[in-house]
Structure formats: structure tokens, C-alpha cells
């Protein structure tokens, strides 16, 4: 028994590396000095041969928040010009950990640039150009520009859904896309129908945007998954063609059943709200979805 214990301790001594006094490491984000990292503070208490990974992971979480840059999708600006996407960046955790281990066990440097890896944009300019070829849906409604509060709300909601790309099988949610209508986000009080009565509330007017969108996307290859009508008739669309929305209430949602992504373009100007739906020349229904629709009709 004693022999086995002696062998175990000898192996343990061999396996545990002799660590140099790593000391202070200068960290850089690109060419900007981020600050220092004292590796001695990340040693496992009672065992200087190992790093405290829990503490090191927490530190990497801090670095992640500092170096993270959100990618930007390609989009069309107000003049119709195609704007190129921008890559984002995030911490390369594996590479950073590898560098830390190298320094901890060899002290071959006292400064490192924090390694990052790119995050590709969800929608690049090539895809956007491809799905802008064919207009498959369109609808327009009008509103009074003189009601500046309501016109403002319509403009903000329209900008939120403009340049939306919906991939095959994805579901669009009006509330998720537009977000909460608050004063902080620029929305103002305007006439709105609440429980069958005409009242004023923050964000009044955006139901015209959701209703216009409903009429633009009411196509064979788009499945309306959630829609509610107003309790009173609204003047901007024919009876039965409206879609009411509320942040704490009803939503308007639909699913892309096509084999290609959809592009929604929307603009609000000079008292006219127009929504266009585009895709590529190769757009078609999924075969499975087509069969399901045919079975349902039979």
C-alpha cells in the first residue's frame, strides 16, 4: 500500500508544472491599452501549479463585454442605395485561454493583444441584392400629415419594419420587431381604439402600419399565424382587412413558407404609407408546404 502511495505522489509531482512568476501582463484591445492582468491572482489557492478557471472565466466574461462589436446587416437607405454589411467581433475565448496558459507556464511575454474572432452579418449585400429582384406583394394606405403625433408614430413603426429579412420557415412578430412603444423611444400620444372606445395613448396610429403590412403579406406563400381585428371599423383599410396590435395585448405575426428569404421594404412620407414585399426570381413554395396546402383545400 505504501509503495502505491509513493508512486502516486511521485507522479503528481511530475505532472504538476513548475510555474514561473508570471506577474503582470499588459492587455491591449487592438492598439489601445486595456489594462493589466495579474496572473498571480488567478492561481488556485493552495496549488500554484494550476489556474483557477472559475475566476479566469469570469474575467473573460468581462473582456467579452468590452471587445464585443455587434455585426450590422446590409440594408437599403432612404435613397434606395444598398449599404454594405459590417462584421462584428467577439472574444476568441479558446485563443485567449491558450495565450494565458503559455504565459503562465513559460512567461515568454508580458503583453498580449486580446484575440477576437469575427461575427458575420446575418444579411450580406449579395443576399440582399438577390432577394430584391422580384416584387411579390404591395399595399399602401394614407393618413393625415396634419396629425403630427400620429404621423410620427407611423413613421417610427415603419422604420422599424423596413429592411426586415425573413428567412424560410421563420416567423415575423410585429411586436418583437417594432418593440415597445414608449416616450423614451420617441412615440407620442395619438388617437387609438381601446375596448371599443376612441381614446388617446402612446403609440396611437401604429395599427395602420400593422394593417398595411397584413394586406401586403397576405400571399399564398405566407401563413398568417396571429391576427386580431379592431372592435370598431378603421378608415384606412376595407372592413375585415385590419390587424390590431398592442404591446401588452394582441400581436400580428406570419410565417414564411417560401423557399427563399423575403425582404420587406416600408416607407412613410407625404401622408402615404407603402409596404413592399420582395424576394428572388427563384421564389417558390416548399414542396411539403404545397402538399399541405393542397390537402387542406381538399
KAJO-V5550 format. One record per residue. N is the residue number from 1. PSI is psi in whole degrees, 0 to 359 (none if undefined). OMEGA is omega as a letter, one per 40 degrees, with the letter a starting at -180 (none if undefined). D_CENTER is the distance of its C-alpha to the mean C-alpha in whole Angstrom. Layout:
n=(N;N)
psi=(PSI;PSI)
omega=(OMEGA;OMEGA)
d_center=(D_CENTER;D_CENTER)
This chain:
n=(1;2;3;4;5;6;7;8;9;10;11;12;13;14;15;16;17;18;19;20;21;22;23;24;25;26;27;28;29;30;31;32;33;34;35;36;37;38;39;40;41;42;43;44;45;46;47;48;49;50;51;52;53;54;55;56;57;58;59;60;61;62;63;64;65;66;67;68;69;70;71;72;73;74;75;76;77;78;79;80;81;82;83;84;85;86;87;88;89;90;91;92;93;94;95;96;97;98;99;100;101;102;103;104;105;106;107;108;109;110;111;112;113;114;115;116;117;118;119;120;121;122;123;124;125;126;127;128;129;130;131;132;133;134;135;136;137;138;139;140;141;142;143;144;145;146;147;148;149;150;151;152;153;154;155;156;157;158;159;160;161;162;163;164;165;166;167;168;169;170;171;172;173;174;175;176;177;178;179;180;181;182;183;184;185;186;187;188;189;190;191;192;193;194;195;196;197;198;199;200;201;202;203;204;205;206;207;208;209;210;211;212;213;214;215;216;217;218;219;220;221;222;223;224;225;226;227;228;229;230;231;232;233;234;235;236;237;238;239;240;241;242;243;244;245;246;247;248;249;250;251;252;253;254;255;256;257;258;259;260;261;262;263;264;265;266;267;268;269;270;271;272;273;274;275;276;277;278;279;280;281;282;283;284;285;286;287;288;289;290;291;292;293;294;295;296;297;298)
psi=(317;324;316;319;319;317;320;314;325;317;322;318;321;319;326;119;151;118;132;164;91;320;216;134;130;127;138;140;109;242;3;130;125;323;190;155;120;102;334;335;351;14;148;125;131;354;92;353;353;150;148;97;327;316;322;321;322;321;321;328;320;315;321;316;330;322;345;130;123;136;153;126;155;151;166;129;182;339;2;12;136;123;132;147;162;133;150;177;148;164;132;92;319;316;320;315;322;317;319;317;318;316;319;322;343;338;54;358;163;14;141;150;127;121;140;163;150;151;116;146;147;324;114;171;329;317;316;320;321;318;14;6;324;121;123;350;151;143;148;144;166;157;164;120;337;334;84;324;313;319;323;315;320;318;316;315;323;318;328;325;347;140;16;132;124;112;161;131;350;155;131;131;124;314;318;323;315;325;177;138;106;163;322;332;8;357;148;167;136;163;138;150;119;116;43;358;143;125;186;140;161;128;9;132;341;343;337;326;313;325;320;319;318;314;332;327;5;75;165;323;12;124;118;115;342;124;139;144;155;156;345;156;140;148;347;348;159;161;135;4;23;166;101;146;154;141;318;14;230;151;164;123;152;159;139;111;2;166;358;156;156;145;126;121;135;142;149;112;145;42;15;129;118;135;129;145;126;163;191;170;339;12;138;164;147;143;319;316;323;316;320;320;319;319;319;322;332;none)
omega=(a;a;i;i;i;i;a;a;i;i;a;i;a;a;a;a;i;a;i;i;a;i;a;i;i;a;i;i;a;i;a;i;a;a;a;i;i;a;a;i;a;i;i;a;i;a;a;a;a;i;i;a;a;i;a;i;i;i;i;i;i;i;i;a;a;a;a;i;a;i;i;i;i;a;i;i;a;i;i;i;a;i;a;i;i;i;i;a;i;a;i;a;a;a;i;i;i;i;a;i;i;a;a;a;a;a;a;i;i;i;i;i;a;a;i;i;a;i;a;i;i;a;i;a;i;i;a;i;a;a;i;a;a;i;a;a;a;i;i;i;a;i;a;i;a;i;a;a;a;i;i;a;i;a;a;i;i;i;a;a;i;a;i;i;a;a;i;i;a;i;i;i;a;a;i;a;a;a;a;i;a;i;a;a;i;a;a;i;i;a;a;i;i;a;i;a;i;a;i;i;i;i;i;i;a;i;i;i;a;i;i;i;i;a;i;a;i;a;a;a;i;a;i;a;i;i;i;i;i;i;i;i;i;a;a;i;i;i;i;a;a;i;a;i;i;a;a;a;a;i;i;a;i;a;i;i;a;i;a;i;i;i;i;i;a;i;a;a;i;i;a;i;a;i;a;i;a;i;a;i;a;a;i;i;i;a;a;a;i;i;i;i;i;i;a;a;i;none)
d_center=(61;61;61;58;57;58;56;53;53;54;51;49;50;50;46;45;44;46;44;45;44;40;40;38;35;34;30;28;25;25;29;28;30;28;31;33;33;36;36;39;37;35;38;38;41;44;43;43;42;39;35;34;31;29;30;28;25;25;25;23;20;21;21;18;17;19;18;14;13;9;9;10;10;13;14;17;19;21;24;23;22;20;18;17;14;14;14;12;15;15;18;21;22;25;26;26;28;30;31;32;34;36;37;38;40;41;41;40;38;38;35;31;28;25;24;20;18;16;12;12;10;9;11;14;17;19;17;17;20;21;19;21;24;25;25;25;25;25;26;27;29;31;31;33;32;35;33;30;28;27;27;24;22;22;21;18;17;18;16;13;13;14;13;11;11;12;13;17;17;13;14;13;13;14;14;10;9;12;12;16;18;20;23;21;18;21;22;25;28;29;31;29;31;31;33;35;36;35;34;31;28;25;23;26;25;22;23;25;21;20;24;24;21;22;25;23;22;25;26;27;24;22;22;22;21;21;23;26;29;30;33;35;35;33;34;31;31;34;35;32;30;28;24;24;21;21;19;21;23;22;19;19;17;18;17;18;21;22;22;20;16;16;16;16;18;19;21;24;27;30;30;29;25;24;22;22;20;21;21;23;27;26;25;26;26;26;29;28;27;30;32;31;31;34;35;34;36;39)
